[in-house]
């Protein structure tokens, strides 16, 4: 080996690539943060979507029992939705017939997002459940 190859640079010598790392980080970090926050938003939306379906089922299940009121069923759905932070401008639609109960839950994404609604737009999560009543 050549003696010149084994020499280390002293701290006083300036490298030819002194600002390259900073520039590369500035360019790549924006894309990494965008992907990270996009994944957070999609996770939040997926959690809300599954919880809305479960809340619609639980509300319908509560409403099919003889003697149950619509207010009790709505409160059951709201309690489940509150667990994932979906509390703003939620609409719960009930349709009660002699043999069926249907519940539909609408959650506006822009009002219940984790602050990253630019990734999801102004969409609405709508989930429902129809169950037969107990006689």
Buried (B, 14 or more C-beta within 10 A) or exposed (E): EEEEEEEEEEEEEEEEEEEEEEEEEEEEEEEEEEEEBBEBBEEBBEBBBEBBBBBBBBBBBBBBEEEBEBEEBBBBBBEBBEEBBBEEEBEBEBEBEEEEBBBBBBBBBBBBBEEBBEBBEEEEBBBBBBBEBEE
